[in-house]
Amino acid sequence: MFVDKATIMVKAGKGGNGAVSFHREKYVSAGGPDGGDGGRGGNVVLKTDINMSTLMDFRYKRKYAAGNGADGSGRNKTGKDGEHLVIRVPNGTVVREKESGSIIVDMSDVDEFRLVRGGSGGWGNKHFATPTRQAPRFAKAGLPGDELEIILELKLLADVGLVGFPNVGKSTFLSVVSKAHPKIADYHFTTLFPNLGVVYVGEGASFVLADIPGIIEGASEGAGLGHDFLRHIDRCRLLIHVVDISGSEGRDPIEDFETISKELRSYSPELAGRPQLVAANKCDIAQDDEITERFKSYVEERGYRLFMISAASNMGVRDLVNAASDELSRLPPPTVFEADYVPKPRMQGSPEELVIEVFDDVWTIEGRWIEWILQNVNWGEHESRMYFERVLRNAGIYQRLESMGIRDGDTVSIYNIEFEYVK
């Protein structure tokens, strides 16, 4: 199955906690703190894999997490770093942040990219020893790793894209000029997913050709296969617009050309403005010379080069291929989508976002910021409790409580911690 779009959640590993430990050795008194630091959490890394051609691997597994860092231990031992998680994606995958739609990275331009970073390990108590605090009984908790919900979009790496109505001969053309073997049949929507083929023009000259499933009128509103696969020609430098000139299905080639051009503009005006060559296919079975001449005049008036071809009998195909190769030699390199994603601060939440509510004489404080502060407090150690009190005061929490009417003796509840408020 061809899957070209997937949404996944990635989470880097949490840093290990610092250790609270004191050096103990025979004949050595007051050995001092020797708690080691926690290990760093593992990163989530994207890596391109030229052997992958679809995002099928992400169809059923949606959550990916790197390893957590190990906690520190005594004797100044640092915890082991968490294992990095490497996620392999096809070349040409564009990664977007789901919430904003911003582009994080275009994997056609890089081989490896760190998507989210693991959290730092917490400091052990050895870092907090001072001349006046020689036996610190607290350490820092490891920081959580970054996490993101992302959209993976596969945009095939092709130089030339074939566009046109269903059953106009695009797949036949691809099979004739390359070694690709797309499904070919005499009914609409034979092609249900994009096909790629390498077209060899001559010594040292070749290009990649993409056959896109047929577009019909109303595709922008979901008719037919919609615009689901047009993303695969976003990178194409040149388009070949294939039109059935024979009138075998009773349609007017000029109307077909205008309809497809309109649908391209509704998807992307930039894509519709790319250089185009027009291929009038099935010319060997065309019955009405007047329709052919009228279409020729129509195309030439708009500045396009027209090629009369028959993909089935290989008539005129080589001239079109040579013209496409010549045109590509003058065009800029394939599009690489620039990143516009702005990462959020690693420590999410702020004192201003805390939710303070009162129930009778009990005041509750909740929020991500206060959760992070609580991880770094050792309630059995006086210095650590004083650190917590200073952080709340400096952050303006006490001032907010007093402005809301808290009184001496009221209870302040912060998750599983309760204490009596004293001004």
Stockholm file with secondary structure:
# STOCKHOLM 1.0

chainA/1-423         MFVDKATIMVKAGKGGNGAVSFHREKYVSAGGPDGGDGGRGGNVVLKTDINMSTLMDFRYKRKYAAGNGADGSGRNKTGKDGEHLVIRVPNGTVVREKESGSIIVDMSDVDEFRLVRGGSGGWGNKHFATPTRQAPRFAKAGLPGDELEIILELKLLADVGLVGFPNVGKSTFLSVVSKAHPKIADYHFTTLFPNLGVVYVGEGASFVLADIPGIIEGASEGAGLGHDFLRHIDRCRLLIHVVDISGSEGRDPIEDFETISKELRSYSPELAGRPQLVAANKCDIAQDDEITERFKSYVEERGYRLFMISAASNMGVRDLVNAASDELSRLPPPTVFEADYVPKPRMQGSPEELVIEVFDDVWTIEGRWIEWILQNVNWGEHESRMYFERVLRNAGIYQRLESMGIRDGDTVSIYNIEFEYVK
#=GR chainA/1-423 SS CCCCEEEEEEECCCCCCCCCCBCCBTTBCSCCBCCCCCCCCCCEEEEEETTCCSCGGGTTCCEEECCCCCCCBTTTBCCCCCCCEEEEEETTEEEEETTTCCEEEETTSCSEEEEECCCCCCCCGGGGCCSSCCSCCCCCCCCCCCEEEEEEEECCCCSEEEECSTTSSHHHHHHHHSSCCCCCCSSTTCCCSCEEEEEEEETTEEEEEEECCCCCTTGGGTCTTTTTTGGGGTTCSEEEEEEECSCTTSCCHHHHHHHHHHHHHHHCHHHHTSCEEEEEECGGGCCCHHHHHHHHHHHHHTTCEEEECBTTTTBSHHHHHHHHHHHHTTSCCCCCCCCCCCCCCSSCCCGGGCEEEEETTEEEEECHHHHHHHTTCCTTCHHHHHHHHHHHHHTTHHHHHHHTTCCTTCEEEETTEEEECCC
#=GC SS_cons         CCCCEEEEEEECCCCCCCCCCBCCBTTBCSCCBCCCCCCCCCCEEEEEETTCCSCGGGTTCCEEECCCCCCCBTTTBCCCCCCCEEEEEETTEEEEETTTCCEEEETTSCSEEEEECCCCCCCCGGGGCCSSCCSCCCCCCCCCCCEEEEEEEECCCCSEEEECSTTSSHHHHHHHHSSCCCCCCSSTTCCCSCEEEEEEEETTEEEEEEECCCCCTTGGGTCTTTTTTGGGGTTCSEEEEEEECSCTTSCCHHHHHHHHHHHHHHHCHHHHTSCEEEEEECGGGCCCHHHHHHHHHHHHHTTCEEEECBTTTTBSHHHHHHHHHHHHTTSCCCCCCCCCCCCCCSSCCCGGGCEEEEETTEEEEECHHHHHHHTTCCTTCHHHHHHHHHHHHHTTHHHHHHHTTCCTTCEEEETTEEEECCC
//
